[in-house]
Amino acid sequence: MNKFKVWLRPSGIDCKVRVDGPGNVRLLRERLQAKGISSSEPIAIKGTSHCILHAHYPPQVTEEGLVMYVASIPEVELMLDPA
């Protein structure tokens, strides 16, 4: 299992997500979708290996719940820096 870095910046019912490695975005999007969290198409950040996407979570998922869920994904190394 290869770990990859993820940064989150929650804001109400939306969360900016930065993912290290374009290949890791698909895995993260699949995991979010399984939890009922939709996300935008990823946008590559030019000159880096990072992608940005926006996750839209339902009202029953709190910001804290989203952070805890992403942190619980075995492949994810949740970073403290903002997205």
Z-matrix of the N, CA and C atoms (Angstrom, degrees):
N
C 1 1.449
C 2 1.527 1 108.57
N 3 1.329 2 116.07 1 120.34
C 4 1.460 3 121.57 2 178.00
C 5 1.514 4 109.82 3 -94.29
N 6 1.311 5 116.03 4 128.50
C 7 1.464 6 121.00 5 177.78
C 8 1.512 7 109.60 6 -83.30
N 9 1.344 8 115.45 7 148.47
C 10 1.452 9 120.96 8 173.45
C 11 1.519 10 108.92 9 -137.51
N 12 1.333 11 115.32 10 153.95
C 13 1.458 12 121.55 11 -174.76
C 14 1.522 13 111.27 12 -87.70
N 15 1.339 14 113.67 13 141.01
C 16 1.465 15 121.80 14 177.52
C 17 1.521 16 107.74 15 -135.52
N 18 1.337 17 115.96 16 135.34
C 19 1.452 18 123.07 17 174.91
C 20 1.524 19 107.47 18 -116.52
N 21 1.330 20 117.63 19 139.52
C 22 1.461 21 122.15 20 179.57
C 23 1.523 22 110.30 21 -122.71
N 24 1.329 23 115.70 22 144.45
C 25 1.458 24 121.70 23 171.57
C 26 1.530 25 107.18 24 -136.41
N 27 1.352 26 116.65 25 85.67
C 28 1.460 27 120.35 26 -179.91
C 29 1.521 28 111.54 27 -67.52
N 30 1.333 29 114.79 28 148.46
C 31 1.462 30 120.94 29 178.39
C 32 1.533 31 108.75 30 -155.44
N 33 1.312 32 116.52 31 88.97
C 34 1.460 33 119.89 32 -179.85
C 35 1.518 34 111.31 33 72.53
N 36 1.353 35 117.34 34 -118.29
C 37 1.466 36 121.13 35 179.49
C 38 1.523 37 111.71 36 -100.53
N 39 1.316 38 116.53 37 13.36
C 40 1.457 39 122.71 38 -177.64
C 41 1.525 40 107.75 39 -129.91
N 42 1.315 41 116.37 40 151.42
C 43 1.452 42 120.29 41 178.74
C 44 1.512 43 109.00 42 -143.68
N 45 1.316 44 116.24 43 127.19
C 46 1.464 45 120.88 44 174.51
C 47 1.526 46 106.66 45 -81.68
N 48 1.330 47 115.85 46 129.97
C 49 1.456 48 121.77 47 -176.18
C 50 1.522 49 108.92 48 -124.73
N 51 1.318 50 115.95 49 127.20
C 52 1.465 51 121.04 50 174.95
C 53 1.523 52 107.37 51 -111.71
N 54 1.311 53 116.16 52 130.68
C 55 1.466 54 122.20 53 -175.81
C 56 1.524 55 109.08 54 -123.03
N 57 1.311 56 116.50 55 133.44
C 58 1.461 57 121.59 56 176.31
C 59 1.521 58 108.67 57 -84.88
N 60 1.314 59 116.09 58 117.87
C 61 1.460 60 120.81 59 177.42
C 62 1.510 61 112.22 60 96.63
N 63 1.324 62 117.19 61 109.47
C 64 1.464 63 120.91 62 -179.23
C 65 1.522 64 113.34 63 -55.29
N 66 1.325 65 118.16 64 -32.93
C 67 1.456 66 120.95 65 179.21
C 68 1.517 67 113.34 66 -67.75
N 69 1.327 68 117.09 67 -21.35
C 70 1.456 69 121.39 68 -178.90
C 71 1.524 70 112.34 69 -83.11
N 72 1.313 71 116.39 70 -17.98
C 73 1.464 72 120.57 71 -178.03
C 74 1.519 73 110.61 72 -61.40
N 75 1.320 74 116.97 73 -42.46
C 76 1.469 75 119.96 74 -178.56
C 77 1.525 76 111.47 75 -59.98
N 78 1.321 77 116.68 76 -45.21
C 79 1.463 78 120.65 77 178.84
C 80 1.524 79 110.54 78 -59.76
N 81 1.327 80 116.32 79 -47.22
C 82 1.463 81 119.57 80 -178.45
C 83 1.528 82 110.83 81 -64.34
N 84 1.323 83 117.87 82 -42.91
C 85 1.470 84 120.82 83 178.89
C 86 1.526 85 111.32 84 -61.73
N 87 1.329 86 117.71 85 -39.69
C 88 1.468 87 121.39 86 177.92
C 89 1.525 88 110.86 87 -63.28
N 90 1.323 89 116.70 88 -42.53
C 91 1.470 90 120.96 89 179.93
C 92 1.532 91 110.59 90 -66.10
N 93 1.341 92 116.27 91 -41.45
C 94 1.468 93 119.48 92 178.47
C 95 1.523 94 110.34 93 -64.30
N 96 1.317 95 116.73 94 -43.80
C 97 1.466 96 120.88 95 -179.55
C 98 1.522 97 110.84 96 -61.46
N 99 1.318 98 117.94 97 -38.09
C 100 1.466 99 121.86 98 178.67
C 101 1.532 100 111.12 99 -62.41
N 102 1.317 101 116.60 100 -24.22
C 103 1.474 102 121.95 101 -179.96
C 104 1.534 103 111.03 102 -95.20
N 105 1.347 104 117.25 103 3.11
C 106 1.466 105 120.82 104 179.37
C 107 1.511 106 113.75 105 85.46
N 108 1.326 107 116.31 106 19.03
C 109 1.459 108 121.92 107 -178.72
C 110 1.527 109 108.23 108 -107.26
N 111 1.321 110 116.37 109 118.32
C 112 1.464 111 119.74 110 179.42
C 113 1.524 112 109.38 111 -87.32
N 114 1.324 113 115.75 112 160.13
C 115 1.460 114 119.12 113 179.67
C 116 1.520 115 110.21 114 -145.55
N 117 1.316 116 114.43 115 155.71
C 118 1.466 117 121.01 116 177.99
C 119 1.520 118 109.87 117 -77.24
N 120 1.312 119 115.16 118 169.22
C 121 1.459 120 119.74 119 172.45
C 122 1.529 121 107.99 120 -66.07
N 123 1.326 122 117.51 121 139.53
C 124 1.464 123 120.01 122 -179.70
C 125 1.526 124 112.11 123 -70.50
N 126 1.312 125 114.91 124 149.31
C 127 1.457 126 122.64 125 176.47
C 128 1.522 127 107.24 126 -119.63
N 129 1.321 128 116.61 127 123.68
C 130 1.462 129 121.19 128 179.12
C 131 1.528 130 109.44 129 -72.60
N 132 1.310 131 116.72 130 139.91
C 133 1.458 132 122.17 131 176.06
C 134 1.523 133 106.93 132 -92.67
N 135 1.305 134 115.73 133 112.94
C 136 1.464 135 122.11 134 -175.19
C 137 1.532 136 110.95 135 -55.56
N 138 1.310 137 115.29 136 134.91
C 139 1.455 138 121.11 137 177.43
C 140 1.520 139 114.31 138 83.25
N 141 1.343 140 117.37 139 3.82
C 142 1.469 141 121.14 140 178.87
C 143 1.524 142 109.16 141 -133.88
N 144 1.309 143 115.58 142 175.63
C 145 1.463 144 120.77 143 174.22
C 146 1.529 145 110.68 144 -99.02
N 147 1.329 146 116.84 145 15.58
C 148 1.463 147 121.37 146 -175.65
C 149 1.520 148 112.31 147 -99.44
N 150 1.327 149 114.38 148 152.68
C 151 1.463 150 122.72 149 172.82
C 152 1.523 151 107.87 150 -127.06
N 153 1.320 152 115.14 151 150.50
C 154 1.468 153 121.72 152 176.77
C 155 1.522 154 107.78 153 -116.18
N 156 1.324 155 115.85 154 139.90
C 157 1.450 156 120.83 155 170.88
C 158 1.517 157 107.97 156 -144.83
N 159 1.311 158 116.11 157 165.43
C 160 1.462 159 121.35 158 177.20
C 161 1.514 160 108.63 159 -113.98
N 162 1.311 161 116.27 160 128.26
C 163 1.456 162 122.20 161 177.07
C 164 1.523 163 107.92 162 -101.83
N 165 1.318 164 116.35 163 133.68
C 166 1.461 165 122.72 164 178.78
C 167 1.525 166 107.59 165 -113.82
N 168 1.326 167 116.43 166 113.26
C 169 1.454 168 118.52 167 -175.02
C 170 1.521 169 111.01 168 -108.44
N 171 1.331 170 115.77 169 147.81
C 172 1.463 171 120.51 170 -177.68
C 173 1.527 172 111.05 171 -69.21
N 174 1.337 173 116.70 172 160.79
C 175 1.473 174 120.74 173 -177.11
C 176 1.528 175 114.41 174 -56.00
N 177 1.321 176 117.97 175 -29.65
C 178 1.466 177 119.31 176 -178.93
C 179 1.529 178 112.93 177 -74.02
N 180 1.339 179 117.29 178 -10.82
C 181 1.468 180 121.53 179 175.91
C 182 1.529 181 107.22 180 -101.47
N 183 1.313 182 116.72 181 117.63
C 184 1.464 183 120.80 182 179.15
C 185 1.522 184 110.30 183 -84.74
N 186 1.328 185 116.01 184 166.70
C 187 1.473 186 119.89 185 175.47
C 188 1.521 187 109.98 186 -56.74
N 189 1.317 188 115.85 187 -45.46
C 190 1.464 189 120.67 188 -179.73
C 191 1.531 190 110.45 189 -62.62
N 192 1.333 191 116.47 190 -40.14
C 193 1.458 192 120.59 191 178.27
C 194 1.512 193 111.92 192 -63.54
N 195 1.330 194 116.86 193 -39.65
C 196 1.460 195 121.06 194 178.02
C 197 1.522 196 110.48 195 -63.23
N 198 1.308 197 116.73 196 -47.00
C 199 1.469 198 121.31 197 -179.94
C 200 1.533 199 109.87 198 -60.95
N 201 1.331 200 116.40 199 -44.96
C 202 1.467 201 120.16 200 -179.86
C 203 1.528 202 110.83 201 -63.79
N 204 1.330 203 116.79 202 -40.37
C 205 1.462 204 119.97 203 -179.90
C 206 1.528 205 110.88 204 -64.86
N 207 1.319 206 117.36 205 -48.72
C 208 1.469 207 120.23 206 -179.68
C 209 1.529 208 110.01 207 -61.70
N 210 1.317 209 117.15 208 -41.36
C 211 1.466 210 120.84 209 179.59
C 212 1.530 211 111.66 210 -64.38
N 213 1.321 212 117.43 211 -25.79
C 214 1.466 213 120.64 212 -178.18
C 215 1.537 214 113.24 213 -81.97
N 216 1.322 215 117.71 214 -10.30
C 217 1.462 216 120.85 215 178.24
C 218 1.528 217 107.36 216 -70.82
N 219 1.334 218 117.60 217 120.46
C 220 1.473 219 120.21 218 -172.55
C 221 1.528 220 114.78 219 -55.42
N 222 1.318 221 117.93 220 -34.46
C 223 1.467 222 120.44 221 -176.23
C 224 1.530 223 112.80 222 -79.75
N 225 1.318 224 117.59 223 -13.41
C 226 1.464 225 121.93 224 -173.70
C 227 1.525 226 112.15 225 -89.79
N 228 1.321 227 115.12 226 133.22
C 229 1.464 228 121.79 227 168.60
C 230 1.523 229 105.03 228 -109.34
N 231 1.329 230 116.33 229 102.32
C 232 1.456 231 121.61 230 -176.84
C 233 1.521 232 109.29 231 -75.42
N 234 1.329 233 115.32 232 125.93
C 235 1.457 234 121.74 233 -176.93
C 236 1.516 235 109.83 234 -98.26
N 237 1.314 236 116.88 235 153.88
C 238 1.453 237 121.83 236 -178.20
C 239 1.506 238 113.58 237 -85.17
N 240 1.322 239 117.24 238 -23.22
C 241 1.464 240 120.56 239 -179.88
C 242 1.522 241 109.82 240 -65.24
N 243 1.324 242 116.88 241 148.30
C 244 1.475 243 118.77 242 178.43
C 245 1.525 244 112.19 243 -68.23
N 246 1.336 245 115.15 244 155.61
C 247 1.472 246 120.54 245 178.16
C 248 1.458 247 107.26 246 -68.48
